[in-house]
């Protein structure tokens, strides 16, 4: 079987599926992407070049769409070169949100297309205007509406569709719901597991942390309001005062992953706002860390904090649960899909910093309760997101298409 993956950041959500397909030596697996990233054994990966330059005189509202068309044009050119050397995929598996798969049907008219649907943008019930501290103007609303064009085209042209969670599925148009399968990417429970011997070395502080220490963890690809960074930071003075022996580890890039911020990062902004209220001996910003280090950080965590607007559920939440972290999460729809209050974690109002402080303190003060929540959290992920189970479901869908 010939398989072509398309994702500008490949492997991304296709990490496990691509490896599984490549393990079968009867398959020829190729992947196209823009950015250099992890390699996967058995997968021929190509970084395709962007062929056309960004236009100078284009309507501001369609800049995002133009970028998607430029990606699609470049992917189409690369696919033509693959066709010329005799490669015809039996199936193309593409994250359609980036626009890269716009012209696939024009290259291979009979190839099956499996579309990965990550997000359908809406004005209500999601991240837009959720937080009154960061309002959205009318121009931004217009841009958001136009962001769905690539997904809508895919819903018309692709042969099958998957999305990872029930909440994400619910955001797509009702007329499409029956066509979209809910299949999670999968969590590797053998890798994301408790480790009593885990340790984290803080070189600048000259200390090594283990499970015996009191550690709060916060993880986000970018430190930004969408993942509750401002609410997390504002809770810390009270947490530090109540627990002077706690160490707080923050993982993530200073640069926002989903938002733009001029002049200063949210980290700088919050540190300025909280000047004099935070003990630098208790708070450590680790930036982006290697995956193995990230796992050990979660493995020594006493309490893991996960806050988010109604938006895509982070892998970090599910991996933290698999590792048996005691999670305090925001009572927002993507989180409540996985966490039940007092059963496998604690839920707090996203905007109530004091409630967050109380929840964190309750877990730091009652390690038995925290451990029980952690064990139930791992069981939840084992039941719903176990990697072999998810891969098996994905492979069955692929076989049904072919």
Order of alpha helices (4+ residues) and beta strands (2+ residues): beta-alpha-beta-beta-alpha-beta-alpha-beta-alpha-alpha-beta-alpha-beta-beta-beta-beta-alpha-beta-alpha-beta-alpha-beta-alpha-beta-alpha-beta-alpha-alpha-alpha
